[in-house]
Amino acid sequence: MPKRLKYKYHRNGTVPELPSNFILVFGSNERGLHRVSFSDVAYKDYGAQMEVCLGITGRSYAIPTTDRFIRVLPLQVIKKYAAHFVEFTHSRPEQKFWVTDMNTEKLAYKPYQLAPLFRGCFPNCNFPESWKPYLK
């Protein structure tokens, strides 16, 4: 039987207090324009770079959840982007990641649909409380 990973959880809608040693993981768009919600926080406070839609810049990690025109991406596309992050957490076990809820209130997806895309992350991740039942 595979070993269950123990993750840490935070209140939905929160970010770590600054200064922070966390990398903020947020929902982006495929144009890499960080203007709303957590993407704006990532840009202003965590060094996210404009026009970078996927991956790490500064102390942030972008995962596209909407396309270039800010339309919600199909879940299968988000799954591919999330898989990059899952792999990345294993390559950086010394770093800590604060995963936001990926703006689920603005997407058509609920926590039970998005959270499983992040199963298999290294235990250096801190997830929204609403995801806890779906990461076990």
N, C-alpha and C positions, 0 to 999 in steps of 0.2 A: 504494500500500500504506500503511495507517495506521501512524503512528509508535508504537512500543512505549514505554510508560511504564516508567521505572525506579523501582521501589519499594525501600524499605529493609525489613529483616526483623529480628525479635527472637526470642529463645528462647521457645517455647511456655510459657504459664503465668507469664510475667513481667510486671511493671509497671515503669514508669520510676522511678528513684530520686527521692525527694523532696528538696528542692523540684524541681519539674519544669516545663518550659515546654510539655509535651505536654498534649493533651486526651485523656483516657482514654475509649475507645469500648468499651462493654460490652453484653452481653446482658441485657435487662431482662424484666419481665413486664408485661402490659397494665394491671395495677393500679398499677404504679410503686412496688412495695414492694422496696426494695433491702436484702436481708437475707443473701444468700449469695454466696460466691465473689467474682467481680470486681464485682458490683453493690454488695456491702458495702464493698469497698475504695473504689469510686467515691463512695459515700455518706459514708464516714468521712474520706477523704483528698482527694477531688477535688470536693466540693461538690454531688454529685448530690442532688436534692431528692426526698423521698418524694412519691408520687402523680403524678410526672411520668414517663411511660413512654416517651416519644419525644422526642428532641432534646437540645439543650444546656442544661445548668444547671451553674453553677460552671465547673469545668475538666473536665467529663465530658459524654459524649454517649450517651444511652440508645437502644438498638434492641431492641424487643420480639422475643423468641424463644419466649416462652410466653404463654398467655392469662391471664385473670384468676384462673383456678383452678390455675395452674402446670402446665397441660398443654401439651405441645409444639405450637407453631403449625405449620400446613402450610407447606411451603417457599415456595409462591406468596405467602403472606401476609408471610413474612419478607422475601421479595424486594421487596415494595412498601415496607416500612420501610427496607430497605437502600438503595433508590433515593433516598429522601430524604437519606440520609447522603452518597451519591455526589454528588448535586447540591450539598449543603452544602459539601463539600470544595473545590469550584470557586469558591464564593462567598467562601471564606476562605483564599486561597493563602498568606497570611502566617502562618497557624497551623499547628502540627504535631499530627498525630493518631496515637495509639498504639492500634491496633485489637487487642483481645483475641481469643481464639479463639472467642468467643461461647459458651463452656461446651460445646464439642462433646462432651466426655466425658459430659455429662448429657443432651444432646439425642440424638435418634435420627439425627442427621445427622453426616456425616463432613466433613473439610476439603474434599474434592473437590466436595461439594454446596454448602457455604456460601461458600467463597472466590470462585467465579465471580460471586456476587451483588454483589461489591465491585469488579469490573472497571470501569474507567473513572474511578476515584477520581483526584483530582489527585495528583501525586507527593509531596505533603506528608504522606503516610501511611506508617506503619511497621506491617507486618503480621507475624503469627506465621510462623515458618519453615515450618511444615507446609503453609501456604497457597501457598508460592512456586511450585510446579509448576502451580498452577491459576489464577494471575493473569497468566500470560504470554499 
